[in-house]
Amino acid sequence: MPKSLSFHAIISTMQPQRHAMIDFQQRRDQVGQKVLHELKKRRAPSDFVISLLPSVPLAEHICTDCAYVGIPDRKKKGKDLVEVMLWAVFALCAALYVVTRGLHLITHYHFPGEIVRLCSLFAKLFLAFSVVYTLWQSSTEYKACPKCGNTAIIPLDSPRGQKLLKEQQRG
């Protein structure tokens, strides 16, 4: 006759499984946080284009609005999310074109050619939109105050910058 186990014996045999499940959940959460952190660091394609262009290190500037003295931020017009979405839609349309073209050839032209041409058209359109938006966004870089976001900042070594600095030190 099998020996019956007590409640405490059953629970004690389950403890290692429970700890393994908690360890798995903690590791899963840590991996998820790392992935989110990496995704936040990812930038738009225009940032890659800007990094390829020669850039002059910025000197100290003074803000005409809040009198901040320091190195300004480099900003650009447009939204990074729009740019990423344009490239994602292009990739989707290109993948759909490849699949529909393959189906068209495999089925010996029984798959509708209009769908293939439509996917091709959308892939070409979104490629053009994506390239134009990326080039536009990378060409509209400007300097802005990191404190207030004002674009009217003046180099400190200019006469007007020196005048504003003296006024700030007095007042």
RODO-2510 file (C-alpha; in nm, 4 decimals, decimal comma):
residues 171
     n   res          X          Y          Z
     1     m     0,0000     0,0000     0,0000
     2     p     0,1436     0,3369    -0,0950
     3     k     0,2478     0,5573     0,1837
     4     s     0,0362     0,8738     0,2053
     5     l     0,2172     1,2029     0,2010
     6     s     0,1359     1,4753     0,4433
     7     f     0,0407     1,8246     0,3337
     8     h     0,3787     1,9637     0,4463
     9     a     0,5654     1,6983     0,2497
    10     i     0,3754     1,7872    -0,0670
    11     i     0,4392     2,1587    -0,0193
    12     s     0,8083     2,1023     0,0490
    13     t     0,8423     1,9091    -0,2777
    14     m     0,6781     2,1990    -0,4645
    15     q     0,9082     2,4680    -0,3192
    16     p     1,1923     2,4192    -0,5736
    17     q     0,9404     2,4388    -0,8594
    18     r     0,7956     2,7601    -0,7136
    19     h     1,1418     2,9145    -0,6789
    20     a     1,2261     2,8127    -1,0354
    21     m     0,9051     2,9814    -1,1561
    22     i     0,9883     3,3012    -0,9646
    23     d     1,3439     3,2979    -1,1058
    24     f     1,2036     3,2503    -1,4564
    25     q     0,9635     3,5444    -1,4110
    26     q     1,2420     3,7675    -1,2776
    27     r     1,4688     3,6757    -1,5689
    28     r     1,1840     3,7366    -1,8144
    29     d     1,1208     4,0807    -1,6608
    30     q     1,4920     4,1665    -1,6764
    31     v     1,5126     4,0647    -2,0422
    32     g     1,1991     4,2668    -2,1168
    33     q     1,3489     4,5734    -1,9495
    34     k     1,6719     4,5313    -2,1470
    35     v     1,4782     4,5040    -2,4730
    36     l     1,2773     4,8180    -2,3923
    37     h     1,5962     5,0019    -2,3019
    38     e     1,7562     4,9022    -2,6328
    39     l     1,4453     5,0046    -2,8260
    40     k     1,4469     5,3455    -2,6593
    41     k     1,8089     5,3933    -2,7682
    42     r     1,7202     5,3178    -3,1293
    43     r     1,6934     5,6244    -3,3435
    44     a     1,5309     5,7148    -3,6694
    45     p     1,7097     5,6618    -4,0035
    46     s     1,7645     6,0381    -4,0383
    47     d     1,9840     6,0257    -3,7264
    48     f     2,2030     5,7747    -3,9087
    49     v     2,2212     6,0065    -4,2113
    50     i     2,3117     6,3018    -3,9863
    51     s     2,5865     6,0954    -3,8211
    52     l     2,7463     6,0410    -4,1641
    53     l     2,7610     6,4138    -4,2385
    54     p     3,0529     6,6183    -4,1068
    55     s     2,9490     6,8139    -3,8010
    56     v     3,1247     7,1017    -3,6321
    57     p     3,1367     7,0817    -3,2517
    58     l     2,9101     7,3477    -3,1081
    59     a     3,0567     7,6258    -2,8973
    60     e     2,8857     7,7689    -2,5926
    61     h     2,5795     7,9809    -2,6632
    62     i     2,3499     8,2008    -2,4576
    63     c     1,9713     8,1829    -2,4811
    64     t     1,7969     8,5154    -2,5413
    65     d     1,4862     8,3914    -2,3606
    66     c     1,6019     8,2187    -2,0408
    67     a     1,9707     8,3295    -2,0355
    68     y     2,0949     7,9693    -2,0312
    69     v     2,4690     7,9484    -2,0999
    70     g     2,6018     7,6252    -2,2432
    71     i     2,6145     7,4010    -2,5459
    72     p     2,2819     7,3955    -2,7342
    73     d     2,0934     7,0839    -2,8381
    74     r     2,0760     6,9779    -3,2022
    75     k     1,7157     6,9191    -3,3017
    76     k     1,5381     6,8491    -3,6269
    77     k     1,1951     6,9159    -3,7671
    78     g     0,9473     6,6348    -3,8119
    79     k     0,8689     6,3298    -3,6046
    80     d     1,0909     6,0254    -3,5792
    81     l     0,7839     5,8035    -3,5422
    82     v     0,6512     5,9157    -3,8814
    83     e     0,9833     5,8347    -4,0421
    84     v     1,0045     5,4913    -3,8820
    85     m     0,6447     5,4150    -3,9801
    86     l     0,7101     5,5149    -4,3434
    87     w     1,0059     5,2774    -4,3596
    88     a     0,8030     5,0016    -4,1884
    89     v     0,5162     5,0373    -4,4379
    90     f     0,7689     5,0300    -4,7229
    91     a     0,9189     4,7082    -4,5843
    92     l     0,5715     4,5565    -4,5518
    93     c     0,4766     4,6523    -4,9082
    94     a     0,8070     4,5185    -5,0413
    95     a     0,7546     4,1887    -4,8566
    96     l     0,3989     4,1656    -4,9907
    97     y     0,5307     4,2274    -5,3396
    98     v     0,7838     3,9466    -5,3070
    99     v     0,5166     3,7061    -5,1779
   100     t     0,2575     3,7982    -5,4412
   101     r     0,5153     3,7866    -5,7210
   102     g     0,6214     3,4417    -5,6028
   103     l     0,2599     3,3231    -5,5924
   104     h     0,2063     3,4685    -5,9375
   105     l     0,5004     3,2704    -6,0782
   106     i     0,4353     2,9498    -5,8828
   107     t     0,0711     2,9307    -5,9930
   108     h     0,1734     2,9835    -6,3549
   109     y     0,0100     3,3263    -6,3743
   110     h    -0,3246     3,2175    -6,2233
   111     f    -0,2673     3,4497    -5,9249
   112     p    -0,4036     3,7946    -6,0203
   113     g    -0,1286     4,0128    -6,1684
   114     e    -0,3157     4,3271    -6,0612
   115     i    -0,2406     4,2490    -5,6963
   116     v     0,1283     4,2052    -5,7789
   117     r     0,1376     4,5376    -5,9639
   118     l    -0,0511     4,7105    -5,6809
   119     c     0,1989     4,5834    -5,4211
   120     s     0,4830     4,6932    -5,6479
   121     l     0,3300     5,0389    -5,6857
   122     f     0,2819     5,0865    -5,3102
   123     a     0,6354     4,9628    -5,2371
   124     k     0,7774     5,2151    -5,4847
   125     l     0,5613     5,4982    -5,3479
   126     f     0,6544     5,4326    -4,9866
   127     l     1,0205     5,3981    -5,0804
   128     a     1,0046     5,7431    -5,2416
   129     f     0,8137     5,8941    -4,9458
   130     s     1,0558     5,7402    -4,6956
   131     v     1,3685     5,8612    -4,8738
   132     v     1,2295     6,2137    -4,9218
   133     y     1,1126     6,2392    -4,5581
   134     t     1,4462     6,1089    -4,4263
   135     l     1,6453     6,3555    -4,6378
   136     w     1,4136     6,6427    -4,5443
   137     q     1,4340     6,5607    -4,1749
   138     s     1,8129     6,5307    -4,1788
   139     s     1,8470     6,8620    -4,3640
   140     t     1,6362     7,0615    -4,1160
   141     e     1,8681     7,0341    -3,8185
   142     y     1,8791     7,3419    -3,5950
   143     k     2,0212     7,4530    -3,2602
   144     a     1,7887     7,4964    -2,9615
   145     c     1,8214     7,5837    -2,5956
   146     p     1,8200     7,2632    -2,3859
   147     k     1,6408     7,4422    -2,1022
   148     c     1,3486     7,6185    -2,2755
   149     g     1,3663     7,4958    -2,6376
   150     n     1,4059     7,8476    -2,7802
   151     t     1,5788     7,8663    -3,1188
   152     a     1,7057     8,2224    -3,0681
   153     i     2,0420     8,1370    -2,9141
   154     i     2,3566     8,3383    -2,9744
   155     p     2,7224     8,2306    -2,9645
   156     l     2,8951     8,3520    -2,6481
   157     d     3,1960     8,4826    -2,8386
   158     s     2,9818     8,7252    -3,0446
   159     p     2,9435     9,0903    -2,9348
   160     r     2,5718     9,0475    -2,8652
   161     g     2,6423     8,7274    -2,6690
   162     q     2,8992     8,9088    -2,4542
   163     k     2,6487     9,1910    -2,3951
   164     l     2,3769     8,9443    -2,2853
   165     l     2,6246     8,7636    -2,0574
   166     k     2,7227     9,0911    -1,8875
   167     e     2,3554     9,1846    -1,8415
   168     q     2,2873     8,8437    -1,6894
   169     q     2,5807     8,8740    -1,4465
   170     r     2,4645     9,2194    -1,3333
   171     g     2,1000     9,1267    -1,2866
***
